[in-house]
């Protein structure tokens, strides 16, 4: 069996140690737990997921171990020629043309429209050019040609460029030539590269890597680069190789497809048993890669928008998000955040007014437009699916809302808020058929409504397994079981967490059971916490005959308060 590279999903808590989770996102990898201290001198306390791959230990480039055998058949004679590690490494280094003017000219031309001091978008421009060519100049992408079976051919980078130009391709050759050209062009713009030789049982492969930075020194830049790569290539996972000895982070520039069939930097590592690292520059000096200039500025505007939004200044937040979008229209997180600012701006003060309020409906549609753009840019942004589900829920479109929450849950393994809100959509959909089921057949609707009736409590239970402190899930589980005596155990949990709605809901249940004294105590406790809540006042008025409230004592769910988990911002 092949020895396969490791995948490690690391939650970086900047300023703290790292919490390690295993990832099983890819079947050609297996999991390991890798611990490393991650300290950012900036003191930033944000957290983000970063997937770091660790390939098997690299071999010594000075070794005489045989890695390839070439068979020469001529004049009915068969001769075998072996290639050692040291010979292969030296051949690769000599073929990387660091000083050839054609290599520098080609690299400069590729990144001419991408300004900055060694930025990740410049490295990606080189990768995209070699792999796909340039439509503007009618240059085709890489033209793969195998080397002869009786010899090891490694072409100089300038020769690869010249051969490609003759047939209007970015380059011609096999994986060795692809890796050497990639490393040469990256070095030509001031980057630090290496070529990795992977082999096993006579099978070999070569690919280039680019140095990104060092954990503990460049955390913020590494995280930002990871975000930008995911956004730019519309993928949910970028694999950055982590060296557990030096804490260096390297970006894979191989041509293998990921699990979704996409080609991009940070794709899969070839699953071969042995790896030889060939450093192009032996001085030990390395150039740190920077995030794209516009992306950094758009991130700053996005952060400003989040600050205004938290402060309740939604118009100011929207203006900041629009500045971010103008700098980087592909920044999916900003489209998500703008949607939430639009949704929250001029929101009706009572839940019952939401559906009736024309401004709210207009805001909802504008918010949905932004969320759809966010999802188009990054279909793997779970937060955008979650927020879209929330707005559809508020519009009474419970079926489409449920589908969005399910998508968010599929994208994020632990998402208690999405489970809570999915439970709400099922519960509300069972009470009143969703308006978005009208186009379905009667048989289809019957199956959907059966699901709505059976699964709400299980959704709340799933949310609480993930986050026992999620008060709204305890509250909503109680509402879903309001006809059963056990509903009070859910409300009690929510009350212990100080959740106001649970006081009201437990009181309402006592009202159903004609336990008026106990209900009155709970209503009064709720009003101490939230004296302006009109629903609680109306419910209390059913008992306190001196209060001009609405008087009813039915066993319906009227007067019970359901609470969705709130919208979420993205960074």
LUMTI-811320 format. One record per residue (C-alpha): y, x, z. Coordinates in steps of 0.25 Angstrom, whole numbers, plus 5000, padded with zeros to 4 digits. Layout:
<nodes>
YXZ
...
</nodes>
This chain:
<nodes>
500050005000
501450054997
502350095008
503550005007
505050025011
505549955023
506549845024
507449825036
508349715039
509449765048
510449685055
511649785057
512449745070
513649835067
513949915080
512549885086
511149925084
510349855072
509449745074
508249755065
507549645058
506449655048
506549605034
505449555025
506249525013
505449605003
503949615001
503949764996
504549805010
504049795024
504849785037
505149885047
506049895059
507050005058
508050025069
509350105067
510650095075
511850035066
513150075072
514450045065
515650125070
516650015065
516149925076
515949805067
514949705074
514549625062
513149615058
512449605045
511049615039
510749735031
509349765024
508949915025
507749965018
507050085022
506050155012
504950245017
505350385022
505850475011
505150605007
505650745007
506250774993
505750914995
504250874996
503350924985
502550794986
502150744972
502750604969
502450594954
501450634944
501650644929
500550654919
500750734906
499750704895
499950794883
498950854873
497750784881
498150864893
498550794906
499450864916
500050804929
501450844934
501850814948
503250784953
503550814968
504650754977
505550874977
505450884961
505750744960
506950744969
507550874963
507450804949
508150684953
509250764960
509550844948
509550724939
510650654947
511950704939
512950704950
513950784941
513650744927
514950684921
514250564914
513550524927
514950514934
515650444922
514550344922
514650314937
516150304936
516050214924
515050114931
515950104944
517250104937
517549964940
517049974955
518150044963
517850104977
517450234984
515850224982
515650074984
514350004983
514849924971
514950054963
513550094967
513049954962
513849964949
513050094946
511750024950
512049904941
512549984930
511250074929
510349954931
511049844923
512149924914
513549864911
513749744902
515149784900
514749904893
513549854887
512749954895
511249914898
510649934911
509550044914
508450064904
507150104911
506250204904
505050264910
504950414910
503750484904
502450484912
502250634911
503550684917
504650644927
505950614920
507250614928
508450604919
509850654923
510850544926
511750584915
510550584905
510150444910
511550394907
511650454893
510250394889
510650264894
511950264886
511150294873
510550154874
511650084882
510950084895
511450124909
510250224909
508850254905
507650304912
506750274924
506950254939
507250404941
508350394931
508850264936
508950324950
509550454946
510650384938
510950294949
511050404959
511950494950
512950374947
513050344962
513250494965
514350494954
515250394961
515150464974
513850394980
512650454987
511350424981
509850464981
508650444973
507350394979
506050424973
504950324977
503450354974
502050314977
500750354970
501350404958
502350294956
503850334958
505150274957
506650324959
507850254964
509250284969
509950254982
511450254986
511950295000
512650175006
513050225020
512450255034
512050145045
512950165057
514150225049
514350135037
513750005042
514849915037
514849965023
513349965022
513349815026
514449785017
513749855005
512449775009
513249645008
513949674995
512649714988
511949584993
513149504987
513349584975
511849574971
511549444977
510449484985
510049464999
509549605002
510049744999
509149855003
509849975009
508950095013
509150145027
508850285031
508450275045
508650415048
510050435042
510450285043
510850295028
510850175019
510550185005
510550084993
509350074984
509750074969
508450054963
508149954952
507049864959
507249714960
507349644974
506549524978
507449434970
507349514957
508749574958
509149714955
510249774964
510549894973
509849884986
508549824980
507149854983
506549994986
505350024978
504050014987
503450154985
502850234996
503750364995
505150394994
505950524990
507450524993
508250614983
509650634988
510550664977
511550734985
511050834996
512350855003
512150745013
513450685010
513350535007
514450435001
514550305008
514550174999
515650075002
515649925000
516449874987
517949874990
518249734986
517049694994
517549765007
518849685005
518149555002
517349575015
518649595023
519249475017
517949395021
518049455035
519449405036
519049265031
517949265042
519049295053
519949185048
518749085047
518349115061
519749095066
519748955059
520749005048
520048955036
521048955026
521349105029
519849125029
519749065015
520849155010
520149275015
518849235008
519549214995
520149354996
518749404998
518149324987
519249374977
518949524981
517449494980
517049354973
515549394976
515749404991
514749284994
515049285009
516549265007
516249134998
515349085010
516449115020
517549045011
516648925011
516548915026
518048935027
518248815017
517248735025
517948755038
519348735033
519848595037
518548555042
518548415048
518648415063
517448325065
516048325059
516048185055
517348205046
516648315038
516048225027
517248135026
518248245025
518648265011
519248405013
517948445020
517148405007
518048484999
517948605008
516448585008
516448594993
517348714992
516448785003
515148744995
515848814983
516048934990
514648934996
514048914983
514849034977
514349114989
512849074987
513049104972
513549244975
512449274986
511349174986
510749244998
511949225007
511249135018
512649105024
513149035012
511948945010
512048915025
513448875024
513248795011
512148715018
513148685030
514148625020
513148545013
512648495026
514048445030
514148375017
512848295020
512048375009
510948405018
509848435008
510648545001
511148585014
509748605019
509448685006
510548785009
510148805024
508748835019
509248935009
510049005020
508849005029
508049065018
509049175016
509249205031
507949215040
508649175053
509749075050
509748975062
511048905058
510448875044
509248815051
510148735060
510948675049
509648655040
509148565052
510448485052
510348455037
508948405039
509348325051
510548265044
509848245031
508748165038
509848075044
510548045031
509948085017
510748205012
511748165001
511148284992
509848214991
510248104981
509848174969
508348194974
507248104972
506748014983
505548094985
506248224986
507248164996
506048115005
505548255006
506848305009
507248205020
505848225026
506248365028
507548325034
506848245044
505848345048
506448475049
507848475057
507348515070
506448625065
507748685058
508448685071
507248745078
507248855068
508748885070
508448885085
507348985084
508249075077
509449055086
509148985099
510648985102
511048905090
511648785098
511848695086
510348705082
509948655096
510948545095
510548495081
509048505085
509348405096
510148315086
508948315077
508048275088
509048175094
507948065095
507048145103
507148175118
506948325115
508348335108
509048355121
508348495123
509048535110
510348485115
510148555128
509948695121
511248665113
511948625126
511548755133
512248825121
513548745124
513348665111
514348545112
513648455102
512348465110
513048405122
513448285113
512148275107
511348275120
512348165125
512148085113
510648085115
510848045129
511747935124
510547885115
509747885128
510747815136
510947925146
512447905146
512747985158
512048115153
512648095139
514048075145
513948215153
513548285140
514648215132
515648265142
515148405142
515248405127
516648355127
517048465137
516548565126
517148495114
518148385119
518648355104
517248315099
517348175094
515848155092
515648185107
516748095111
516147975103
514847995108
515348005122
516147875119
514747805118
514547825133
515947825138
516447685136
517847725139
517847815127
518247755114
517047825107
516047775097
514947685104
513547695099
512147725105
511247735093
510147835092
510747895079
511248035078
512647985078
513448065088
512548185088
513148315083
512448405073
512948545072
512748635060
512848785062
514148825057
514548895043
514349045043
515149155037
514649275029
515149415029
</nodes>
